[in-house]
Amino acid sequence: MTKQDLLEKIEARKQEITAEESKLAEFREKVAAFIEDIKSRSAVYALVKNLSIWKQLENLIGGD
């Protein structure tokens, strides 16, 4: 394997990582928007706020 081959593989992997980071950021934004939307609906929020999965979602997004 030549140095050029390695550099090409490194560049391809960098592009893959950038694409994955972009998808993750978009997903995070959507989850954060979803959490805020649910919080604005008091009846729904009262039902879900004590669920362990809800608490995990808030922790992942950095909510309180």
mmCIF file as Biopython writes it, N, C-alpha, C and O atoms, coordinates in Angstrom:
data_model
#
loop_
_atom_site.group_PDB
_atom_site.id
_atom_site.type_symbol
_atom_site.label_atom_id
_atom_site.label_alt_id
_atom_site.label_comp_id
_atom_site.label_asym_id
_atom_site.label_entity_id
_atom_site.label_seq_id
_atom_site.pdbx_PDB_ins_code
_atom_site.Cartn_x
_atom_site.Cartn_y
_atom_site.Cartn_z
_atom_site.occupancy
_atom_site.B_iso_or_equiv
_atom_site.auth_seq_id
_atom_site.auth_asym_id
_atom_site.pdbx_PDB_model_num
ATOM 1   N N  . MET A ? 1  ? 0.856   -1.171 0.000  1.0 0.0 1  A 1 
ATOM 2   C CA . MET A ? 1  ? 0.000   0.000  0.000  1.0 0.0 1  A 1 
ATOM 3   C C  . MET A ? 1  ? 0.907   1.241  0.000  1.0 0.0 1  A 1 
ATOM 4   O O  . MET A ? 1  ? 1.849   1.354  0.785  1.0 0.0 1  A 1 
ATOM 5   N N  . THR A ? 2  ? 0.594   2.129  -0.878 1.0 0.0 2  A 1 
ATOM 6   C CA . THR A ? 2  ? 1.424   3.319  -1.000 1.0 0.0 2  A 1 
ATOM 7   C C  . THR A ? 2  ? 0.904   4.434  -0.091 1.0 0.0 2  A 1 
ATOM 8   O O  . THR A ? 2  ? -0.199  4.375  0.453  1.0 0.0 2  A 1 
ATOM 9   N N  . LYS A ? 3  ? 1.739   5.431  0.040  1.0 0.0 3  A 1 
ATOM 10  C CA . LYS A ? 3  ? 1.364   6.586  0.845  1.0 0.0 3  A 1 
ATOM 11  C C  . LYS A ? 3  ? 0.133   7.268  0.245  1.0 0.0 3  A 1 
ATOM 12  O O  . LYS A ? 3  ? -0.737  7.733  0.981  1.0 0.0 3  A 1 
ATOM 13  N N  . GLN A ? 4  ? 0.059   7.328  -1.061 1.0 0.0 4  A 1 
ATOM 14  C CA . GLN A ? 4  ? -1.078  7.949  -1.743 1.0 0.0 4  A 1 
ATOM 15  C C  . GLN A ? 4  ? -2.368  7.183  -1.447 1.0 0.0 4  A 1 
ATOM 16  O O  . GLN A ? 4  ? -3.418  7.786  -1.224 1.0 0.0 4  A 1 
ATOM 17  N N  . ASP A ? 5  ? -2.282  5.852  -1.447 1.0 0.0 5  A 1 
ATOM 18  C CA . ASP A ? 5  ? -3.452  5.035  -1.118 1.0 0.0 5  A 1 
ATOM 19  C C  . ASP A ? 5  ? -3.939  5.332  0.294  1.0 0.0 5  A 1 
ATOM 20  O O  . ASP A ? 5  ? -5.140  5.469  0.529  1.0 0.0 5  A 1 
ATOM 21  N N  . LEU A ? 6  ? -3.012  5.429  1.220  1.0 0.0 6  A 1 
ATOM 22  C CA . LEU A ? 6  ? -3.370  5.731  2.608  1.0 0.0 6  A 1 
ATOM 23  C C  . LEU A ? 6  ? -4.008  7.108  2.731  1.0 0.0 6  A 1 
ATOM 24  O O  . LEU A ? 6  ? -5.001  7.274  3.440  1.0 0.0 6  A 1 
ATOM 25  N N  . LEU A ? 7  ? -3.446  8.085  2.049  1.0 0.0 7  A 1 
ATOM 26  C CA . LEU A ? 7  ? -4.002  9.432  2.089  1.0 0.0 7  A 1 
ATOM 27  C C  . LEU A ? 7  ? -5.418  9.470  1.506  1.0 0.0 7  A 1 
ATOM 28  O O  . LEU A ? 7  ? -6.287  10.179 2.013  1.0 0.0 7  A 1 
ATOM 29  N N  . GLU A ? 8  ? -5.639  8.708  0.449  1.0 0.0 8  A 1 
ATOM 30  C CA . GLU A ? 8  ? -6.979  8.638  -0.138 1.0 0.0 8  A 1 
ATOM 31  C C  . GLU A ? 8  ? -7.967  8.001  0.831  1.0 0.0 8  A 1 
ATOM 32  O O  . GLU A ? 8  ? -9.102  8.460  0.958  1.0 0.0 8  A 1 
ATOM 33  N N  . LYS A ? 9  ? -7.536  6.945  1.512  1.0 0.0 9  A 1 
ATOM 34  C CA . LYS A ? 9  ? -8.407  6.293  2.497  1.0 0.0 9  A 1 
ATOM 35  C C  . LYS A ? 9  ? -8.710  7.232  3.660  1.0 0.0 9  A 1 
ATOM 36  O O  . LYS A ? 9  ? -9.838  7.276  4.152  1.0 0.0 9  A 1 
ATOM 37  N N  . ILE A ? 10 ? -7.718  7.968  4.089  1.0 0.0 10 A 1 
ATOM 38  C CA . ILE A ? 10 ? -7.910  8.922  5.181  1.0 0.0 10 A 1 
ATOM 39  C C  . ILE A ? 10 ? -8.908  9.993  4.767  1.0 0.0 10 A 1 
ATOM 40  O O  . ILE A ? 10 ? -9.805  10.338 5.537  1.0 0.0 10 A 1 
ATOM 41  N N  . GLU A ? 11 ? -8.762  10.510 3.583  1.0 0.0 11 A 1 
ATOM 42  C CA . GLU A ? 11 ? -9.675  11.555 3.094  1.0 0.0 11 A 1 
ATOM 43  C C  . GLU A ? 11 ? -11.097 11.016 2.964  1.0 0.0 11 A 1 
ATOM 44  O O  . GLU A ? 11 ? -12.056 11.705 3.311  1.0 0.0 11 A 1 
ATOM 45  N N  . ALA A ? 12 ? -11.237 9.799  2.471  1.0 0.0 12 A 1 
ATOM 46  C CA . ALA A ? 12 ? -12.571 9.195  2.342  1.0 0.0 12 A 1 
ATOM 47  C C  . ALA A ? 12 ? -13.210 9.016  3.719  1.0 0.0 12 A 1 
ATOM 48  O O  . ALA A ? 12 ? -14.402 9.268  3.896  1.0 0.0 12 A 1 
ATOM 49  N N  . ARG A ? 13 ? -12.421 8.587  4.677  1.0 0.0 13 A 1 
ATOM 50  C CA . ARG A ? 13 ? -12.946 8.395  6.034  1.0 0.0 13 A 1 
ATOM 51  C C  . ARG A ? 13 ? -13.325 9.731  6.666  1.0 0.0 13 A 1 
ATOM 52  O O  . ARG A ? 13 ? -14.332 9.815  7.370  1.0 0.0 13 A 1 
ATOM 53  N N  . LYS A ? 14 ? -12.542 10.763 6.429  1.0 0.0 14 A 1 
ATOM 54  C CA . LYS A ? 14 ? -12.880 12.098 6.930  1.0 0.0 14 A 1 
ATOM 55  C C  . LYS A ? 14 ? -14.221 12.552 6.385  1.0 0.0 14 A 1 
ATOM 56  O O  . LYS A ? 14 ? -15.027 13.130 7.114  1.0 0.0 14 A 1 
ATOM 57  N N  . GLN A ? 15 ? -14.463 12.297 5.114  1.0 0.0 15 A 1 
ATOM 58  C CA . GLN A ? 15 ? -15.729 12.675 4.502  1.0 0.0 15 A 1 
ATOM 59  C C  . GLN A ? 15 ? -16.890 11.887 5.113  1.0 0.0 15 A 1 
ATOM 60  O O  . GLN A ? 15 ? -17.966 12.440 5.340  1.0 0.0 15 A 1 
ATOM 61  N N  . GLU A ? 16 ? -16.670 10.593 5.379  1.0 0.0 16 A 1 
ATOM 62  C CA . GLU A ? 16 ? -17.701 9.770  6.012  1.0 0.0 16 A 1 
ATOM 63  C C  . GLU A ? 16 ? -18.028 10.310 7.405  1.0 0.0 16 A 1 
ATOM 64  O O  . GLU A ? 16 ? -19.197 10.418 7.774  1.0 0.0 16 A 1 
ATOM 65  N N  . ILE A ? 17 ? -17.009 10.643 8.163  1.0 0.0 17 A 1 
ATOM 66  C CA . ILE A ? 17 ? -17.203 11.155 9.520  1.0 0.0 17 A 1 
ATOM 67  C C  . ILE A ? 17 ? -17.953 12.486 9.488  1.0 0.0 17 A 1 
ATOM 68  O O  . ILE A ? 17 ? -18.846 12.717 10.303 1.0 0.0 17 A 1 
ATOM 69  N N  . THR A ? 18 ? -17.597 13.348 8.559  1.0 0.0 18 A 1 
ATOM 70  C CA . THR A ? 18 ? -18.281 14.632 8.428  1.0 0.0 18 A 1 
ATOM 71  C C  . THR A ? 18 ? -19.752 14.429 8.111  1.0 0.0 18 A 1 
ATOM 72  O O  . THR A ? 18 ? -20.611 15.110 8.672  1.0 0.0 18 A 1 
ATOM 73  N N  . ALA A ? 19 ? -20.045 13.499 7.219  1.0 0.0 19 A 1 
ATOM 74  C CA . ALA A ? 19 ? -21.441 13.217 6.858  1.0 0.0 19 A 1 
ATOM 75  C C  . ALA A ? 19 ? -22.200 12.659 8.055  1.0 0.0 19 A 1 
ATOM 76  O O  . ALA A ? 19 ? -23.346 13.039 8.293  1.0 0.0 19 A 1 
ATOM 77  N N  . GLU A ? 20 ? -21.573 11.762 8.808  1.0 0.0 20 A 1 
ATOM 78  C CA . GLU A ? 20 ? -22.214 11.186 9.992  1.0 0.0 20 A 1 
ATOM 79  C C  . GLU A ? 20 ? -22.462 12.248 11.056 1.0 0.0 20 A 1 
ATOM 80  O O  . GLU A ? 20 ? -23.514 12.255 11.695 1.0 0.0 20 A 1 
ATOM 81  N N  . GLU A ? 21 ? -21.503 13.141 11.247 1.0 0.0 21 A 1 
ATOM 82  C CA . GLU A ? 21 ? -21.666 14.215 12.222 1.0 0.0 21 A 1 
ATOM 83  C C  . GLU A ? 21 ? -22.816 15.133 11.827 1.0 0.0 21 A 1 
ATOM 84  O O  . GLU A ? 21 ? -23.576 15.595 12.678 1.0 0.0 21 A 1 
ATOM 85  N N  . SER A ? 22 ? -22.933 15.391 10.536 1.0 0.0 22 A 1 
ATOM 86  C CA . SER A ? 22 ? -24.015 16.234 10.039 1.0 0.0 22 A 1 
ATOM 87  C C  . SER A ? 22 ? -25.367 15.585 10.308 1.0 0.0 22 A 1 
ATOM 88  O O  . SER A ? 22 ? -26.296 16.252 10.766 1.0 0.0 22 A 1 
ATOM 89  N N  . LYS A ? 23 ? -25.484 14.299 10.030 1.0 0.0 23 A 1 
ATOM 90  C CA . LYS A ? 23 ? -26.732 13.569 10.286 1.0 0.0 23 A 1 
ATOM 91  C C  . LYS A ? 23 ? -27.057 13.564 11.778 1.0 0.0 23 A 1 
ATOM 92  O O  . LYS A ? 23 ? -28.212 13.734 12.166 1.0 0.0 23 A 1 
ATOM 93  N N  . LEU A ? 24 ? -26.046 13.370 12.604 1.0 0.0 24 A 1 
ATOM 94  C CA . LEU A ? 24 ? -26.250 13.351 14.045 1.0 0.0 24 A 1 
ATOM 95  C C  . LEU A ? 24 ? -26.713 14.710 14.552 1.0 0.0 24 A 1 
ATOM 96  O O  . LEU A ? 24 ? -27.596 14.780 15.406 1.0 0.0 24 A 1 
ATOM 97  N N  . ALA A ? 25 ? -26.137 15.776 14.046 1.0 0.0 25 A 1 
ATOM 98  C CA . ALA A ? 25 ? -26.531 17.121 14.453 1.0 0.0 25 A 1 
ATOM 99  C C  . ALA A ? 25 ? -27.978 17.395 14.052 1.0 0.0 25 A 1 
ATOM 100 O O  . ALA A ? 25 ? -28.740 17.984 14.819 1.0 0.0 25 A 1 
ATOM 101 N N  . GLU A ? 26 ? -28.349 16.971 12.864 1.0 0.0 26 A 1 
ATOM 102 C CA . GLU A ? 26 ? -29.728 17.151 12.401 1.0 0.0 26 A 1 
ATOM 103 C C  . GLU A ? 26 ? -30.702 16.363 13.275 1.0 0.0 26 A 1 
ATOM 104 O O  . GLU A ? 26 ? -31.765 16.866 13.637 1.0 0.0 26 A 1 
ATOM 105 N N  . PHE A ? 27 ? -30.336 15.131 13.610 1.0 0.0 27 A 1 
ATOM 106 C CA . PHE A ? 27 ? -31.172 14.307 14.473 1.0 0.0 27 A 1 
ATOM 107 C C  . PHE A ? 27 ? -31.324 14.938 15.855 1.0 0.0 27 A 1 
ATOM 108 O O  . PHE A ? 27 ? -32.418 14.977 16.419 1.0 0.0 27 A 1 
ATOM 109 N N  . ARG A ? 28 ? -30.215 15.426 16.384 1.0 0.0 28 A 1 
ATOM 110 C CA . ARG A ? 28 ? -30.241 16.067 17.699 1.0 0.0 28 A 1 
ATOM 111 C C  . ARG A ? 28 ? -31.172 17.284 17.704 1.0 0.0 28 A 1 
ATOM 112 O O  . ARG A ? 28 ? -31.934 17.486 18.649 1.0 0.0 28 A 1 
ATOM 113 N N  . GLU A ? 29 ? -31.104 18.084 16.649 1.0 0.0 29 A 1 
ATOM 114 C CA . GLU A ? 29 ? -31.979 19.261 16.539 1.0 0.0 29 A 1 
ATOM 115 C C  . GLU A ? 29 ? -33.447 18.846 16.510 1.0 0.0 29 A 1 
ATOM 116 O O  . GLU A ? 29 ? -34.290 19.478 17.147 1.0 0.0 29 A 1 
ATOM 117 N N  . LYS A ? 30 ? -33.744 17.790 15.773 1.0 0.0 30 A 1 
ATOM 118 C CA . LYS A ? 30 ? -35.130 17.316 15.688 1.0 0.0 30 A 1 
ATOM 119 C C  . LYS A ? 30 ? -35.625 16.789 17.024 1.0 0.0 30 A 1 
ATOM 120 O O  . LYS A ? 30 ? -36.767 17.046 17.404 1.0 0.0 30 A 1 
ATOM 121 N N  . VAL A ? 31 ? -34.785 16.059 17.742 1.0 0.0 31 A 1 
ATOM 122 C CA . VAL A ? 31 ? -35.177 15.548 19.053 1.0 0.0 31 A 1 
ATOM 123 C C  . VAL A ? 31 ? -35.372 16.700 20.032 1.0 0.0 31 A 1 
ATOM 124 O O  . VAL A ? 31 ? -36.318 16.691 20.819 1.0 0.0 31 A 1 
ATOM 125 N N  . ALA A ? 32 ? -34.494 17.680 19.990 1.0 0.0 32 A 1 
ATOM 126 C CA . ALA A ? 32 ? -34.631 18.847 20.864 1.0 0.0 32 A 1 
ATOM 127 C C  . ALA A ? 32 ? -35.925 19.596 20.570 1.0 0.0 32 A 1 
ATOM 128 O O  . ALA A ? 32 ? -36.617 20.025 21.493 1.0 0.0 32 A 1 
ATOM 129 N N  . ALA A ? 33 ? -36.255 19.756 19.294 1.0 0.0 33 A 1 
ATOM 130 C CA . ALA A ? 33 ? -37.500 20.422 18.916 1.0 0.0 33 A 1 
ATOM 131 C C  . ALA A ? 33 ? -38.705 19.609 19.388 1.0 0.0 33 A 1 
ATOM 132 O O  . ALA A ? 33 ? -39.699 20.171 19.848 1.0 0.0 33 A 1 
ATOM 133 N N  . PHE A ? 34 ? -38.610 18.293 19.272 1.0 0.0 34 A 1 
ATOM 134 C CA . PHE A ? 34 ? -39.687 17.418 19.732 1.0 0.0 34 A 1 
ATOM 135 C C  . PHE A ? 34 ? -39.896 17.572 21.243 1.0 0.0 34 A 1 
ATOM 136 O O  . PHE A ? 34 ? -41.030 17.682 21.707 1.0 0.0 34 A 1 
ATOM 137 N N  . ILE A ? 35 ? -38.814 17.580 21.995 1.0 0.0 35 A 1 
ATOM 138 C CA . ILE A ? 35 ? -38.899 17.728 23.453 1.0 0.0 35 A 1 
ATOM 139 C C  . ILE A ? 35 ? -39.548 19.057 23.808 1.0 0.0 35 A 1 
ATOM 140 O O  . ILE A ? 35 ? -40.434 19.110 24.661 1.0 0.0 35 A 1 
ATOM 141 N N  . GLU A ? 36 ? -39.116 20.116 23.167 1.0 0.0 36 A 1 
ATOM 142 C CA . GLU A ? 36 ? -39.698 21.433 23.449 1.0 0.0 36 A 1 
ATOM 143 C C  . GLU A ? 36 ? -41.171 21.491 23.070 1.0 0.0 36 A 1 
ATOM 144 O O  . GLU A ? 36 ? -41.962 22.134 23.759 1.0 0.0 36 A 1 
ATOM 145 N N  . ASP A ? 37 ? -41.541 20.833 21.992 1.0 0.0 37 A 1 
ATOM 146 C CA . ASP A ? 37 ? -42.944 20.799 21.577 1.0 0.0 37 A 1 
ATOM 147 C C  . ASP A ? 37 ? -43.791 20.071 22.615 1.0 0.0 37 A 1 
ATOM 148 O O  . ASP A ? 37 ? -44.875 20.532 22.972 1.0 0.0 37 A 1 
ATOM 149 N N  . ILE A ? 38 ? -43.300 18.944 23.094 1.0 0.0 38 A 1 
ATOM 150 C CA . ILE A ? 38 ? -44.041 18.183 24.112 1.0 0.0 38 A 1 
ATOM 151 C C  . ILE A ? 38 ? -44.150 18.998 25.395 1.0 0.0 38 A 1 
ATOM 152 O O  . ILE A ? 38 ? -45.201 19.012 26.037 1.0 0.0 38 A 1 
ATOM 153 N N  . LYS A ? 39 ? -43.078 19.671 25.767 1.0 0.0 39 A 1 
ATOM 154 C CA . LYS A ? 39 ? -43.119 20.489 26.991 1.0 0.0 39 A 1 
ATOM 155 C C  . LYS A ? 39 ? -44.151 21.607 26.876 1.0 0.0 39 A 1 
ATOM 156 O O  . LYS A ? 39 ? -44.727 22.023 27.881 1.0 0.0 39 A 1 
ATOM 157 N N  . SER A ? 40 ? -44.385 22.090 25.674 1.0 0.0 40 A 1 
ATOM 158 C CA . SER A ? 40 ? -45.351 23.170 25.494 1.0 0.0 40 A 1 
ATOM 159 C C  . SER A ? 40 ? -46.797 22.666 25.561 1.0 0.0 40 A 1 
ATOM 160 O O  . SER A ? 40 ? -47.730 23.463 25.657 1.0 0.0 40 A 1 
ATOM 161 N N  . ARG A ? 41 ? -46.972 21.386 25.512 1.0 0.0 41 A 1 
ATOM 162 C CA . ARG A ? 41 ? -48.309 20.778 25.600 1.0 0.0 41 A 1 
ATOM 163 C C  . ARG A ? 41 ? -48.459 20.198 27.004 1.0 0.0 41 A 1 
ATOM 164 O O  . ARG A ? 41 ? -48.099 19.048 27.254 1.0 0.0 41 A 1 
ATOM 165 N N  . SER A ? 42 ? -48.986 20.996 27.902 1.0 0.0 42 A 1 
ATOM 166 C CA . SER A ? 42 ? -48.973 20.652 29.324 1.0 0.0 42 A 1 
ATOM 167 C C  . SER A ? 42 ? -49.627 19.316 29.644 1.0 0.0 42 A 1 
ATOM 168 O O  . SER A ? 42 ? -49.126 18.583 30.495 1.0 0.0 42 A 1 
ATOM 169 N N  . ALA A ? 43 ? -50.731 18.981 28.987 1.0 0.0 43 A 1 
ATOM 170 C CA . ALA A ? 43 ? -51.404 17.715 29.284 1.0 0.0 43 A 1 
ATOM 171 C C  . ALA A ? 43 ? -50.537 16.524 28.879 1.0 0.0 43 A 1 
ATOM 172 O O  . ALA A ? 43 ? -50.434 15.547 29.620 1.0 0.0 43 A 1 
ATOM 173 N N  . VAL A ? 44 ? -49.925 16.607 27.719 1.0 0.0 44 A 1 
ATOM 174 C CA . VAL A ? 44 ? -49.064 15.524 27.241 1.0 0.0 44 A 1 
ATOM 175 C C  . VAL A ? 44 ? -47.802 15.448 28.099 1.0 0.0 44 A 1 
ATOM 176 O O  . VAL A ? 44 ? -47.374 14.363 28.494 1.0 0.0 44 A 1 
ATOM 177 N N  . TYR A ? 45 ? -47.219 16.597 28.381 1.0 0.0 45 A 1 
ATOM 178 C CA . TYR A ? 45 ? -45.990 16.627 29.177 1.0 0.0 45 A 1 
ATOM 179 C C  . TYR A ? 45 ? -46.220 16.036 30.563 1.0 0.0 45 A 1 
ATOM 180 O O  . TYR A ? 45 ? -45.358 15.337 31.095 1.0 0.0 45 A 1 
ATOM 181 N N  . ALA A ? 46 ? -47.368 16.314 31.138 1.0 0.0 46 A 1 
ATOM 182 C CA . ALA A ? 46 ? -47.678 15.765 32.465 1.0 0.0 46 A 1 
ATOM 183 C C  . ALA A ? 46 ? -47.702 14.237 32.430 1.0 0.0 46 A 1 
ATOM 184 O O  . ALA A ? 46 ? -47.377 13.587 33.424 1.0 0.0 46 A 1 
ATOM 185 N N  . LEU A ? 47 ? -48.081 13.674 31.304 1.0 0.0 47 A 1 
ATOM 186 C CA . LEU A ? 47 ? -48.136 12.213 31.181 1.0 0.0 47 A 1 
ATOM 187 C C  . LEU A ? 47 ? -46.761 11.583 30.957 1.0 0.0 47 A 1 
ATOM 188 O O  . LEU A ? 47 ? -46.506 10.477 31.433 1.0 0.0 47 A 1 
ATOM 189 N N  . VAL A ? 48 ? -45.889 12.261 30.253 1.0 0.0 48 A 1 
ATOM 190 C CA . VAL A ? 48 ? -44.619 11.635 29.865 1.0 0.0 48 A 1 
ATOM 191 C C  . VAL A ? 48 ? -43.414 12.062 30.705 1.0 0.0 48 A 1 
ATOM 192 O O  . VAL A ? 48 ? -42.376 11.403 30.658 1.0 0.0 48 A 1 
ATOM 193 N N  . LYS A ? 49 ? -43.526 13.134 31.462 1.0 0.0 49 A 1 
ATOM 194 C CA . LYS A ? 49 ? -42.332 13.688 32.119 1.0 0.0 49 A 1 
ATOM 195 C C  . LYS A ? 49 ? -41.686 12.745 33.131 1.0 0.0 49 A 1 
ATOM 196 O O  . LYS A ? 49 ? -40.501 12.898 33.427 1.0 0.0 49 A 1 
ATOM 197 N N  . ASN A ? 50 ? -42.412 11.793 33.661 1.0 0.0 50 A 1 
ATOM 198 C CA . ASN A ? 50 ? -41.839 10.877 34.644 1.0 0.0 50 A 1 
ATOM 199 C C  . ASN A ? 50 ? -41.405 9.536  34.052 1.0 0.0 50 A 1 
ATOM 200 O O  . ASN A ? 50 ? -40.911 8.668  34.773 1.0 0.0 50 A 1 
ATOM 201 N N  . LEU A ? 51 ? -41.586 9.369  32.762 1.0 0.0 51 A 1 
ATOM 202 C CA . LEU A ? 51 ? -41.132 8.138  32.116 1.0 0.0 51 A 1 
ATOM 203 C C  . LEU A ? 51 ? -39.609 8.128  32.039 1.0 0.0 51 A 1 
ATOM 204 O O  . LEU A ? 51 ? -38.986 9.158  31.778 1.0 0.0 51 A 1 
ATOM 205 N N  . SER A ? 52 ? -39.022 6.974  32.267 1.0 0.0 52 A 1 
ATOM 206 C CA . SER A ? 52 ? -37.557 6.899  32.245 1.0 0.0 52 A 1 
ATOM 207 C C  . SER A ? 52 ? -37.002 7.234  30.856 1.0 0.0 52 A 1 
ATOM 208 O O  . SER A ? 52 ? -35.947 7.858  30.746 1.0 0.0 52 A 1 
ATOM 209 N N  . ILE A ? 53 ? -37.696 6.829  29.814 1.0 0.0 53 A 1 
ATOM 210 C CA . ILE A ? 53 ? -37.217 7.138  28.460 1.0 0.0 53 A 1 
ATOM 211 C C  . ILE A ? 53 ? -37.237 8.642  28.206 1.0 0.0 53 A 1 
ATOM 212 O O  . ILE A ? 53 ? -36.363 9.166  27.515 1.0 0.0 53 A 1 
ATOM 213 N N  . TRP A ? 54 ? -38.221 9.334  28.758 1.0 0.0 54 A 1 
ATOM 214 C CA . TRP A ? 54 ? -38.296 10.789 28.597 1.0 0.0 54 A 1 
ATOM 215 C C  . TRP A ? 54 ? -37.109 11.438 29.296 1.0 0.0 54 A 1 
ATOM 216 O O  . TRP A ? 54 ? -36.472 12.338 28.750 1.0 0.0 54 A 1 
ATOM 217 N N  . LYS A ? 55 ? -36.820 10.980 30.493 1.0 0.0 55 A 1 
ATOM 218 C CA . LYS A ? 55 ? -35.688 11.541 31.241 1.0 0.0 55 A 1 
ATOM 219 C C  . LYS A ? 55 ? -34.383 11.287 30.502 1.0 0.0 55 A 1 
ATOM 220 O O  . LYS A ? 55 ? -33.499 12.143 30.494 1.0 0.0 55 A 1 
ATOM 221 N N  . GLN A ? 56 ? -34.254 10.114 29.877 1.0 0.0 56 A 1 
ATOM 222 C CA . GLN A ? 56 ? -33.044 9.806  29.122 1.0 0.0 56 A 1 
ATOM 223 C C  . GLN A ? 56 ? -32.925 10.716 27.905 1.0 0.0 56 A 1 
ATOM 224 O O  . GLN A ? 56 ? -31.837 11.195 27.585 1.0 0.0 56 A 1 
ATOM 225 N N  . LEU A ? 57 ? -34.044 10.950 27.231 1.0 0.0 57 A 1 
ATOM 226 C CA . LEU A ? 57 ? -34.014 11.855 26.077 1.0 0.0 57 A 1 
ATOM 227 C C  . LEU A ? 57 ? -33.583 13.252 26.491 1.0 0.0 57 A 1 
ATOM 228 O O  . LEU A ? 57 ? -32.747 13.868 25.831 1.0 0.0 57 A 1 
ATOM 229 N N  . GLU A ? 58 ? -34.148 13.750 27.575 1.0 0.0 58 A 1 
ATOM 230 C CA . GLU A ? 58 ? -33.774 15.082 28.044 1.0 0.0 58 A 1 
ATOM 231 C C  . GLU A ? 58 ? -32.292 15.142 28.410 1.0 0.0 58 A 1 
ATOM 232 O O  . GLU A ? 58 ? -31.616 16.128 28.116 1.0 0.0 58 A 1 
ATOM 233 N N  . ASN A ? 59 ? -31.794 14.092 29.046 1.0 0.0 59 A 1 
ATOM 234 C CA . ASN A ? 59 ? -30.372 14.065 29.409 1.0 0.0 59 A 1 
ATOM 235 C C  . ASN A ? 59 ? -29.478 14.032 28.183 1.0 0.0 59 A 1 
ATOM 236 O O  . ASN A ? 59 ? -28.434 14.684 28.158 1.0 0.0 59 A 1 
ATOM 237 N N  . LEU A ? 60 ? -29.877 13.282 27.168 1.0 0.0 60 A 1 
ATOM 238 C CA . LEU A ? 60 ? -29.071 13.199 25.946 1.0 0.0 60 A 1 
ATOM 239 C C  . LEU A ? 60 ? -28.986 14.551 25.239 1.0 0.0 60 A 1 
ATOM 240 O O  . LEU A ? 60 ? -27.952 14.906 24.673 1.0 0.0 60 A 1 
ATOM 241 N N  . ILE A ? 61 ? -30.078 15.289 25.280 1.0 0.0 61 A 1 
ATOM 242 C CA . ILE A ? 61 ? -30.119 16.582 24.603 1.0 0.0 61 A 1 
ATOM 243 C C  . ILE A ? 61 ? -29.541 17.686 25.477 1.0 0.0 61 A 1 
ATOM 244 O O  . ILE A ? 61 ? -29.194 18.763 24.992 1.0 0.0 61 A 1 
ATOM 245 N N  . GLY A ? 62 ? -29.445 17.407 26.761 1.0 0.0 62 A 1 
ATOM 246 C CA . GLY A ? 62 ? -28.902 18.419 27.660 1.0 0.0 62 A 1 
ATOM 247 C C  . GLY A ? 62 ? -29.966 19.233 28.334 1.0 0.0 62 A 1 
ATOM 248 O O  . GLY A ? 62 ? -29.697 20.332 28.819 1.0 0.0 62 A 1 
ATOM 249 N N  . GLY A ? 63 ? -31.178 18.713 28.374 1.0 0.0 63 A 1 
ATOM 250 C CA . GLY A ? 63 ? -32.262 19.415 29.035 1.0 0.0 63 A 1 
ATOM 251 C C  . GLY A ? 63 ? -32.172 19.297 30.537 1.0 0.0 63 A 1 
ATOM 252 O O  . GLY A ? 63 ? -31.303 18.611 31.075 1.0 0.0 63 A 1 
ATOM 253 N N  . ASP A ? 64 ? -33.104 19.990 31.218 1.0 0.0 64 A 1 
ATOM 254 C CA . ASP A ? 64 ? -33.065 19.960 32.692 1.0 0.0 64 A 1 
ATOM 255 C C  . ASP A ? 64 ? -33.874 18.853 33.267 1.0 0.0 64 A 1 
ATOM 256 O O  . ASP A ? 64 ? -33.936 18.702 34.487 1.0 0.0 64 A 1 
#
